[in-house]
Amino acid sequence: MRTQVAIIGAGPSGLLLGQLLHKHGIDNVIVERHTGEHVLSRIRAGVIEQVTMDLLDEAGVGARMHQDGLIHEGVQICVDGVRHRISFKDLTGKAVMVYGQTEITKDLMDGRAAVGAPTIYAAYDVALHDIFGTHPRVTYRADGKNHEIECDFIAGCDGFHGISRKSVPPRAITAHERVYPIGWLGLLSETPPVSEELIYVRHELGFALCSMRSHTRSRYYIQCSLAEDIESWPDERFWEELKPRLDEEARERLVTGPSIEKSIAPLRSFVAEPMRFGRLFLAGDAAHIVPPTGAKGLNLAASDVQYLWRALLEHYKDKSDAGIDHYSDRALARVWKAERFSWWMTMTLHKISENPFDVKIQLAELDYLFRSKAAATVFAENYVGLPY
Ligand SMILES: Cc1cc2nc3c(=O)[nH]c(=O)nc-3n(C[C@H](O)[C@H](O)[C@H](O)COP(=O)(O)OP(=O)(O)OC[C@H]3O[C@@H](n4cnc5c(N)ncnc54)[C@H](O)[C@@H]3O)c2cc1C
């Protein structure tokens, strides 16, 4: 098989890149390790920035998002039982949207199927070849046979555990990492959200987040130890751990119910530099991970795709490699700002250190955030999405 761009991974970054390239006449094939059903079963991001909304529109798959997504003009932060609101609208004139990653993935998969662009699901032993040469190739096994795709470029959109980043010689790549000693235990339930806006909770028992996917579906998280086993968390135990972290009003309004999904996610900050290696580009979680506190992972994946699809368009249509040559620097400049914000939110809202000095610093950071319009504006600008 021959294509212009071979894309590894059918997560949001791979599917979005594929859709944008296809729309502009650039041939591409997506190779995905799992089945489509498995990809759609993963419950992850819920908050999207304007950049992501704009790209989904550009890709022609934004209709359902505009119909079902919930616009949020602010966010609430509860510190030891007292809630504070930060208005994105007043401070930046912008807003974010709550629309689940699962729905975005479904919209992108449907869009791809509608235009007949090829995706190979359940592709095993995916391997990348000749990324620094002139004839890059991707090989894989599917249906019990070996296959090969010849291409001009490879886009590594295969997430943190994917093969693309690992295909780069160690001397060519630098990894920066911080692993936090905590995780998020998440529960999805068919219950109305406790509030119209997200509530981030800083509490001496540990962090919590009251989030949602719709007016009838809620997503809650509590901070947990990395040693936790999901089997030892029946729903009742989750609700009992969540309640004391909330303020009184939220506790009274909380509607509990059976979980429809429950999982534990570790918290990690990670950046691989650079993001281009010859004819291989990394995008999304393949290149960087943020702890989910700042709701930035999916949005960063979208902003990488924004730089990458335009660079590839310039290459094919304008015969210019300027975008390709600058892809890594442009993407990383944005990545590091999102890393900073996600790290700051994580360190400020979680129970990470028992040292009273660290606790006092956390409280001082939050007090400043609530009292200073300048600090609140910086927070809001970061949350709704930094400009390009
Ligand atoms: C609990 C949680 C909450 C989050 N909340 C938010 C939020 O509110 N906002 C936000 O912006 N982000 C959030 N994120 C982050 C967001 O989910 C990720 O950043 C996003 O999924 C990245 O998309 P991606 O396409 O780059 O990678 P992925 O979604 O990981 O997709 C990669 C794809 O590549 C495939 N793959 C892997 N290896 C191979 C291989 N060898 N060969 C072929 N295919 C392969 C995988 O199966 C997968 O389908 C959250 C994450 C978690 C865990």
The ligand as a Gaussian input file, in Angstrom:
#p B3LYP/6-31G(d) Opt

LIG

0 1
 C       -8.708000      10.663000      33.570000
 C       -8.305000      11.572000      32.426000
 C       -8.966000      12.785000      32.260000
 C       -8.588000      13.635000      31.238000
 N       -9.249000      14.845000      31.104000
 C       -8.892000      15.668000      30.119000
 C       -9.622000      16.916000      29.888000
 O      -10.599000      17.236000      30.576000
 N       -9.208000      17.715000      28.856000
 C       -8.158000      17.350000      28.056000
 O       -7.817000      18.122000      27.140000
 N       -7.478000      16.169000      28.215000
 C       -7.813000      15.332000      29.213000
 N       -7.167000      14.115000      29.332000
 C       -6.089000      13.758000      28.400000
 C       -6.584000      13.198000      27.061000
 O       -7.446000      12.118000      27.272000
 C       -5.384000      12.779000      26.191000
 O       -4.448000      13.817000      26.163000
 C       -5.807000      12.414000      24.749000
 O       -6.439000      11.157000      24.724000
 C       -4.592000      12.376000      23.799000
 O       -5.014000      11.928000      22.541000
 P       -4.005000      11.165000      21.568000
 O       -4.774000      10.861000      20.341000
 O       -2.741000      11.929000      21.442000
 O       -3.602000       9.830000      22.359000
 P       -4.553000       8.587000      22.753000
 O       -5.924000       9.048000      23.085000
 O       -3.789000       7.839000      23.786000
 O       -4.645000       7.723000      21.423000
 C       -3.536000       6.979000      20.943000
 C       -4.034000       5.834000      20.079000
 O       -2.906000       5.121000      19.572000
 C       -3.151000       3.722000      19.702000
 N       -1.860000       3.021000      19.790000
 C       -1.026000       2.925000      20.846000
 N        0.050000       2.200000      20.530000
 C       -0.100000       1.826000      19.240000
 C        0.696000       1.053000      18.362000
 N        1.855000       0.506000      18.745000
 N        0.261000       0.858000      17.107000
 C       -0.925000       1.407000      16.686000
 N       -1.721000       2.151000      17.487000
 C       -1.307000       2.347000      18.755000
 C       -3.964000       3.603000      20.980000
 O       -4.708000       2.391000      21.037000
 C       -4.864000       4.839000      20.879000
 O       -6.074000       4.568000      20.202000
 C       -7.536000      13.252000      30.351000
 C       -6.882000      12.028000      30.499000
 C       -7.255000      11.176000      31.527000
 C       -6.544000       9.849000      31.677000

